[in-house]
């Protein structure tokens, strides 16, 4: 298990589409797949951490800020666990699977499905989209906060 805490002294996010500020957790019990996903995530400029099981992933999620979790299908229960924990429910999740057209009723709730085997461009597309979504949400919150302030 490896990871890094968010440093509150640093800007939380970069410009939309810029992955340099994203922090991604990769969860896979398959060392080769985990390494390939980590390498692809880091190639986008995002920071990455990894866990090889649900227990370690949840421990990281409870003590660190992540923008995205990419979990392979055997680790799919981590997505269900993330969704049921109030402290982690807002984290975006992607399910990596070799059968992307399987029964959706059996799948955990995820924002996207990454087909295995994957191309690095597929990972980059997902990371960029998540960074843009997070940036837009933070911008909207700032606008809402500024609009709610009384005029001085």
C-alpha positions as CSV (number, residue, x, y, z in Angstrom):
1,X,0.0,0.0,0.0
2,X,1.4,3.4,-0.9
3,X,0.0,6.9,-1.0
4,X,0.4,10.5,-0.1
5,X,-1.8,12.9,1.8
6,X,-3.1,16.1,0.1
7,X,-1.0,19.0,1.2
8,X,-3.5,21.8,2.1
9,X,-0.7,24.4,1.3
10,X,-0.8,23.4,-2.4
11,X,-3.6,24.4,-4.8
12,X,-6.2,21.6,-4.7
13,X,-6.8,21.5,-8.5
14,X,-5.3,22.7,-11.7
15,X,-7.1,24.0,-14.8
16,X,-9.9,21.8,-16.2
17,X,-8.4,19.0,-18.2
18,X,-5.0,19.3,-16.5
19,X,-4.3,16.0,-14.7
20,X,-1.4,17.3,-12.6
21,X,-3.5,18.0,-9.6
22,X,-5.5,14.8,-9.7
23,X,-5.0,12.0,-7.1
24,X,-6.0,8.6,-8.3
25,X,-6.3,5.3,-6.3
26,X,-5.8,2.1,-8.3
27,X,-7.1,-1.1,-6.7
28,X,-6.1,-4.4,-8.2
29,X,-5.0,-7.7,-6.8
30,X,-3.2,-8.4,-10.0
31,X,0.4,-7.0,-9.9
32,X,0.8,-6.6,-13.6
33,X,-2.5,-4.9,-14.1
34,X,-2.0,-2.6,-11.1
35,X,1.5,-1.6,-12.4
36,X,0.1,-0.9,-15.9
37,X,-2.8,1.2,-14.5
38,X,-0.4,3.1,-12.2
39,X,2.0,3.8,-15.1
40,X,-0.9,5.0,-17.3
41,X,-2.3,7.2,-14.6
42,X,1.1,8.7,-13.8
43,X,1.8,9.3,-17.5
44,X,-1.1,11.8,-17.4
45,X,0.7,13.8,-14.7
46,X,-1.7,12.7,-12.0
47,X,-0.5,11.4,-8.7
48,X,-1.3,7.8,-8.0
49,X,-1.5,5.4,-5.1
50,X,-2.4,1.7,-5.1
51,X,-3.9,-1.0,-3.0
52,X,-4.2,-4.6,-3.7
53,X,-7.4,-5.3,-1.8
54,X,-10.6,-3.7,-0.5
55,X,-9.4,-3.3,3.1
56,X,-6.3,-1.4,2.1
57,X,-8.2,0.7,-0.4
58,X,-10.8,1.8,2.2
59,X,-8.0,2.6,4.7
60,X,-6.4,4.9,2.2
61,X,-9.7,6.5,1.3
62,X,-10.4,7.3,4.9
63,X,-7.1,9.1,5.4
64,X,-6.4,10.7,2.0
65,X,-8.3,12.8,-0.6
66,X,-8.7,11.1,-3.9
67,X,-10.4,12.4,-7.1
68,X,-10.8,9.0,-8.7
69,X,-10.7,5.2,-7.9
70,X,-10.0,2.7,-10.6
71,X,-10.8,-0.8,-9.4
72,X,-10.6,-4.0,-11.4
73,X,-13.6,-6.3,-11.4
74,X,-12.5,-8.7,-8.6
75,X,-12.1,-5.6,-6.5
76,X,-15.5,-4.3,-7.5
77,X,-16.8,-4.6,-3.9
78,X,-14.5,-1.6,-3.1
79,X,-16.8,0.6,-5.2
80,X,-19.8,-0.7,-3.3
81,X,-18.0,-0.1,0.0
82,X,-17.1,3.5,-1.1
83,X,-20.7,4.2,-2.0
84,X,-22.0,3.1,1.4
85,X,-19.6,5.0,3.5
86,X,-20.6,8.7,4.0
87,X,-16.9,9.7,4.2
88,X,-16.1,8.3,0.8
89,X,-19.4,8.3,-1.1
90,X,-18.5,11.3,-3.3
91,X,-15.3,9.8,-4.8
92,X,-15.7,9.0,-8.5
93,X,-15.1,5.4,-9.4
94,X,-14.3,3.5,-12.6
95,X,-14.6,-0.2,-12.9
96,X,-11.9,-1.9,-15.0
97,X,-13.3,-5.1,-16.5
98,X,-12.6,-7.6,-19.2
99,X,-16.4,-7.9,-19.9
100,X,-17.6,-4.3,-20.2
101,X,-21.0,-5.3,-21.6
102,X,-21.9,-7.6,-18.7
103,X,-25.0,-7.5,-16.5
104,X,-25.1,-3.9,-15.2
105,X,-27.4,-5.0,-12.4
106,X,-24.5,-7.0,-10.9
107,X,-22.1,-4.1,-11.3
108,X,-21.3,-1.5,-8.6
109,X,-22.2,2.1,-9.4
110,X,-19.3,3.6,-11.3
111,X,-19.0,6.7,-13.5
112,X,-17.3,4.7,-16.3
113,X,-16.1,1.3,-17.3
114,X,-12.5,0.7,-18.5
115,X,-12.3,-2.3,-20.8
116,X,-9.4,-4.6,-20.2
117,X,-7.0,-4.8,-21.8
118,X,-6.9,-1.0,-21.9
119,X,-4.9,1.5,-23.9
120,X,-3.1,4.3,-22.0
121,X,-5.2,6.8,-24.0
122,X,-8.3,5.3,-22.4
123,X,-7.0,6.0,-18.9
124,X,-5.9,9.5,-19.9
125,X,-9.4,10.3,-21.2
126,X,-11.0,9.2,-18.0
127,X,-8.5,11.1,-15.8
128,X,-8.9,14.3,-17.9
129,X,-12.7,14.1,-17.7
130,X,-12.7,13.6,-13.9
131,X,-10.3,16.5,-13.4
132,X,-12.5,18.7,-15.6
133,X,-15.6,17.6,-13.6
134,X,-13.9,18.3,-10.2
135,X,-12.6,21.7,-11.4
136,X,-16.1,22.7,-12.6
137,X,-17.7,21.6,-9.3
138,X,-15.1,23.6,-7.3
139,X,-15.6,26.6,-9.5
140,X,-19.4,26.4,-9.1
141,X,-19.0,26.1,-5.3
142,X,-16.8,29.2,-5.2
143,X,-19.4,31.1,-7.3
144,X,-22.2,29.9,-5.0
145,X,-20.2,30.9,-1.9
146,X,-19.4,34.4,-3.4
147,X,-23.0,34.9,-4.3
148,X,-24.1,34.1,-0.8
149,X,-21.8,36.6,0.8
150,X,-23.5,39.8,1.9
151,X,-22.4,42.9,-0.1
152,X,-20.0,45.1,1.9
